[in-house]
Every structure is written in C-alpha cells, then in structure tokens.
C-alpha cells in the first residue's frame, strides 16, 4: 500500500513539473507572438496576446525581461489602438519589470534597437510623472495649472 502511494506521489509530481515547464514555454512563446504580430502590423493579434499575458495566472510567471519586452509591445500598440490604456499598461509593466529585477530590465532596455528607444523614453517619463507629478505652483497661469492637474489625474491607473 505504501509503495502504491509513493509511486502515485512521484507520478503526480512529474505531471505537475511537466505542466509548469509547459506554462513557462507558453508564456515565452506568447511574448514572442505579440512581438511578431507587431512586426507584421497585426495589432489585434498583438493586443490579444498581450492581454492574455496580463491575466493574473500568467503575469506572475513573467520574468523581468519578458515584462520589459511586453511593455514595448504595449507602447507600440499605443501608436494605433487605445492609446492611453496601452500607455498605462506599458508603464505598469515597465515599473513591474524594474521592481522584479532592475538589472535584467535595464539590460533589456539598454539593448533596444534605435527605433524602439522612443518607446522606452516615453514610458520612463510617464512612470516618473506618476511617481512625482509636477508641482502646480511652478505654473504661472491658473488655467494651465488646472489643465496639467486634469492631465495628471487622467494618467493615473
């Protein structure tokens, strides 16, 4: 009887281990599919792949470099689809990548191709503004100050 329980436990452990490996391969493949869809101009497929990865069960399994890659996908999506929502998602992913492993995220961002650097710069600035919004006291015109305050509030998640 003990032998049957031991064999069952080993079998279940092997099944769980193989499923975990399949999950990480699935996540890596889905990040790659989102990037390929962007390259082909298929924004709907890229959005679908990205949104799939943002699900709770998938998001927690992304590495810092995968989060960074996905942040660039969302910035590219913002060029053509649901701009503010995708910028917010990209910035959230950027912040999460840095929090998870700053060195790995920095390594990815530091090696971006020149055509993608604009997305990194915009995301980095958006993140910094969310952390430390500009002071309204430094704006001379009251109407301009109110406009800036409204913009800052709209950009918060």
N, C-alpha and C positions, 0 to 999 in steps of 0.2 A: 504494500500500500504506500509506504514512504517512497519507494522507488518510483511509483507512478506519479506521485505528487512532485517529486524532484524533476522528472522528465517533463511534466506539464509546465512547471515553473520555468525551466530552461527554454522550452518551446515558446512560451508567451514572451519571455524576454527577447528572444531572437526576432519574433514578429514585431514587437514594439521598436526594437533597434532598426529594423529594416524600414519601418514606416517613418521613423524620424529622419533617416537618411533621404528617403524619397521626398519628404517635406522640404528639406533644405535645397535639394536639387530643383524642386518645383519652384521655390522662391527665386533662386538664381536664374532659372530659365525664364520666369515671368518678368524679372527686371530686364533681362536681355531682350525679351519680346517687346516690351514697352519701348526700349531704345531703338529697336529695329523698326517698329511701327512709326516712330517719329521720323526716322531717316527716310522712310517711304512716303511720308506725308499722310499716313493713316491715323489722324488724330483720334478718331473714335476708338480704334483698337488700342492705341496708347493710353487713352483715358480709362478704358475698361481694365486693362492690365494693371495700371497704377491703382485704380480704385479697389481692385481685388486685393492688392498687397496692403492697402491701408486698413483692411479688416483686422480686428483685434488679434485673431489667431495667427495671422501672417506677419503683421507689423512687428510683433515681439521677436520674431525669428530673423529679422533682417540685421545684417551686420552694419557697422558704421559706414563702410564703403558702399554697401548696397543702398543705404538710406541716402547717402550723398548722390549716388547715381540717379536715384529716383527723384531727388529734389531738382536735379537739372531737367529731367523729363517733364516735371510739372511746370517749371519755368518756361520750357519750350511750348508746352500746351497753352500757357497763358497768352502766347502770341496770337492764338487763333480761337480758343474756346474758353469761355467762363473765366475771364482774366483775373478778377480779384480773388475768386475762390481758389484758383490754381496757384496764384502767388502765395496765398496764405498757407495752402498745403505744402508748397515747396519750402517756405520759410520754416514751417513746423518740422519738416523732415531735416532741413539744414540744422536747426537747433538740436534736434534729437540725435543726429549723427555726431555732432560735436560733443554733446553730453555723454554719449555712449563711449566714444573713443576719439578724442580730439586729434591725436596723431594720425590715425587712419583716415579720418575725414579730411584733415589738412593735406595729407599725401594725395588723396584723390583730387581735391580742388586745385592743388598746386600743379598738377599734371594735366589740367584741362587743355583741350585744343584752343587756339586763339579765338575761334568763332563761338566758343561756349563761355568765354570769360565774362562777357556782358551779363550772362545769367547769374553767375557767381557774384559779381559786383552788386547787382540789383538785390539779390537775396540777402547778402551780407548787410547792405544798407537797410533793407526792410527789417531785418532782425534787430539791428542796432536801434532803429527808431522805436520798435516795440518795447525794447528794454528801457531806453531813455528817450522819451519823446522830447522834442524841442520845447524850450521854455516859451510860454506865450508872452512873457514880459519883454522879450527881446524883439518883438514885432511891433513897430510903431503904429501901424494902422489897426484900429479896433476890428474893422470888418475882416481884414486879413488874418488877424489873430483868431477870430471866430471860425473862419474857413479852415485854418490849419487844425484847430481843435476838432472840428467835424471830420476832417480827413483822418486824423489820428484815431478817432473813435471808430470809424468805419473799417479801419485796417486791423483792428483787434479781432482775434478769433472768437 
